[in-house]
Amino acid sequence: MTPKHPSESLTTLTDLVLPSETNPLNNLFGGELLARMDRAASIAARRHSRRIVVTASVNHVAFNRAIPLGSVVTVEAKVSRSFKTSMEIYIDIWVEDRESGNKTKANEAIYTFVAVDDTGRPVEVPQIVPQTPLEIERFDAALRRKQLSLLLAGKIKPNEASELRALFI
């Protein structure tokens, strides 16, 4: 399988925050943002694997900044690392200032997707070759996150988490 660059999976969704999508403080519902992130991540995973993909986990979500009614929100997702059948998708959420047009990072998330065949069985995916400094940073961190997840789930022993051990030695 030919390795791919993260940029090949880049997915950008831009939309407006409407009144029906806001809470009593007139900010975007967190669940609405989660749905937008899931859709963008799904498209990025599909672009990378060219297979049916399913959400395996929502590994991290940071709601750092409220997104007010009327805001233009951009969700950017791309594969940060792939493993045998799974892919980590890193998602950045940007809010555009209504007057200046400047974009500010509001939130971020990390999802994991698994590629499957028509019967729902996991299938292998292409590896990732990061190019930019940010892609390399996210690629390296993805292995640490995976090892931590496996360690916490009891699927590997502490001495098998080589990337995590390297942080402390």
C-alpha positions in Angstrom: 0.0 0.0 0.0 1.4 3.4 -1.0 1.9 5.7 2.0 0.1 9.1 1.9 0.7 12.6 3.2 -1.7 14.1 5.8 -2.5 16.9 3.4 -4.2 14.3 1.1 -6.9 13.8 3.7 -7.4 17.5 4.6 -11.1 18.2 5.0 -12.5 21.7 5.5 -16.1 22.4 6.5 -17.2 26.0 6.9 -20.7 26.9 8.2 -22.7 29.5 10.0 -23.9 29.2 13.6 -27.7 29.4 13.4 -30.2 30.2 16.2 -31.5 26.6 16.4 -27.9 25.3 17.1 -27.3 27.5 20.2 -27.8 27.2 23.9 -29.5 29.8 26.2 -26.3 31.8 26.1 -26.5 32.1 22.3 -23.4 29.9 21.9 -23.1 26.9 19.7 -24.1 23.7 21.4 -21.2 21.4 22.2 -23.0 18.5 20.7 -23.6 20.4 17.5 -19.8 21.0 17.3 -19.1 17.4 18.0 -21.3 16.3 15.1 -19.6 18.7 12.8 -16.2 17.4 13.9 -17.3 13.8 13.5 -18.4 14.5 9.9 -15.2 16.3 9.0 -13.1 13.5 10.6 -15.1 10.8 8.8 -14.4 12.5 5.4 -10.7 12.8 6.2 -10.5 9.1 7.2 -12.4 8.1 4.1 -10.1 10.2 1.9 -7.1 8.5 3.5 -8.3 4.9 3.4 -10.7 5.0 0.5 -12.8 2.6 2.6 -15.9 2.8 4.7 -14.9 4.2 8.1 -16.4 4.1 11.5 -15.8 6.3 14.6 -13.8 4.2 17.1 -13.3 6.8 19.8 -13.4 10.5 20.6 -10.0 10.7 22.3 -9.8 14.3 23.2 -12.0 17.4 22.9 -11.1 20.9 24.2 -13.9 23.5 24.2 -11.5 26.4 24.8 -13.7 29.2 23.4 -17.4 29.7 23.1 -18.7 30.1 19.5 -21.4 32.7 19.4 -24.5 32.8 17.3 -23.8 34.1 13.8 -20.2 33.1 13.8 -18.5 31.5 10.7 -17.0 28.3 11.9 -14.4 26.3 10.0 -13.6 22.7 11.0 -10.3 21.4 9.6 -9.6 17.7 9.9 -6.8 15.5 8.6 -5.2 12.2 9.4 -2.3 12.7 11.8 -1.2 9.0 11.9 -2.4 5.7 10.8 -1.8 2.3 12.3 -2.8 -1.1 11.0 -6.6 -0.5 10.5 -7.1 2.7 12.5 -6.4 6.3 11.9 -6.0 9.2 14.3 -7.7 12.4 13.0 -6.6 15.7 14.4 -9.3 18.4 14.2 -8.9 22.2 14.5 -11.9 24.5 14.9 -11.5 28.1 13.8 -13.9 31.1 14.3 -13.9 33.9 11.9 -14.2 37.5 13.3 -17.3 39.0 11.8 -15.7 42.4 11.2 -12.0 41.8 10.4 -12.3 38.3 8.9 -9.4 37.1 11.1 -9.5 33.5 12.1 -8.9 32.4 15.7 -8.5 28.8 16.9 -11.4 28.1 19.2 -11.2 24.4 19.8 -9.5 21.1 18.9 -10.2 17.4 19.0 -8.7 14.0 18.3 -10.8 11.2 16.9 -10.0 7.6 16.0 -11.6 5.9 13.0 -11.3 2.4 11.8 -11.5 1.4 8.1 -13.9 -1.5 7.4 -15.0 -3.7 4.5 -18.6 -4.1 3.4 -19.2 -6.6 6.2 -17.8 -4.4 8.9 -14.5 -6.2 9.3 -11.4 -4.0 9.8 -9.1 -3.6 6.8 -5.6 -2.2 6.5 -5.0 1.4 5.7 -2.0 3.3 4.1 0.7 4.6 6.4 1.2 8.4 6.8 4.3 10.3 5.9 4.2 13.7 7.7 5.8 16.7 5.9 5.4 19.9 8.0 6.8 20.4 11.5 3.2 20.4 12.9 2.4 17.2 11.0 5.6 15.6 12.4 4.7 16.7 15.9 1.2 15.3 15.7 2.4 12.1 14.1 4.9 11.5 16.9 2.4 12.3 19.6 -0.2 10.0 18.1 1.9 7.0 19.0 2.2 8.1 22.6 -1.5 8.7 22.8 -2.2 5.2 21.3 0.2 3.5 23.8 -1.3 5.4 26.7 -4.8 4.3 25.6 -3.7 0.7 25.3 -1.9 0.8 28.6 -5.0 2.2 30.4 -7.2 -0.4 28.8 -4.8 -3.2 30.0 -4.0 -4.3 26.5 -0.3 -3.7 26.9 2.1 -3.8 29.8 4.0 -0.7 31.0 7.3 -2.1 29.7 5.7 -2.4 26.2 4.9 1.4 26.1 8.3 2.4 24.7 7.2 5.9 23.6 5.8 6.6 27.0 8.9 5.3 28.8 11.1 7.5 26.7 9.3 10.5 28.1 10.5 9.6 31.6 14.0 8.2 31.0 
